[in-house]
Each structure stands twice: as C-alpha cells, then as structure tokens.
C-alpha cells in the first residue's frame, strides 16, 4: 500500500503580510499580497494581464507589463521559499497567469 500524497496548501495572512507553507513563513509586499489574493479568487485561479496590472496600479504599456513580470518573478521565489511545489504561477500565453498552488486566505493571525 502506498501512502497518499498530501497536497500542499499555503496560507496567506492579509494582516501580517506573510505567506506560510511547509518550509516556514515568508514576508510578502502589499502588491504581492494583492496579486495572490486576486489570482486565488479568479476562475480556475486565473487572471488576465490587464486585471493583474490594475491590481498593482500599473499601466498596460510595456513598462507596466515589465514591472508586473518582475513582481511575479519575486513572488514565485517567495512561494518556493514557503515550500510550494513548482510551477507556482504559470504564464498562459495571450491570456494572463494562473496560480498553480492551493492558497488559504486569512484575515488574522
């Protein structure tokens, strides 16, 4: 008999701006928190690029999109630090992005 693999569920604390998982807690910025919250709430945990840009107050020009990509790189690293399996956030060509991990949103400690 093989042991069932338990899915990894990360926890996002909106009050402390921390992301927790099997490897511990990681601090996230307010924009990163907003992105995670929006992705988790989207259908199939997906969000189009214009909506993501609006979440972090960036314009839809090249500079805004590049700034979003940089934030996503940092966010992927933080998700991995917390113990999320890869891929954590994947790009969907021509559409946007999808959160590939389970995320529990908490309002308090």
Secondary structure, 3 states (H helix, E strand, C coil): CCCCCCCCEEEEECCCCEEEECCEEEECCHHHHHHHHHHHHCHHHEEEHHHHHHHCCCCCCHHHHHHHHHHHHHHHHHHHHHCCCCCCEEEECCCEEEECCEEEEECCC
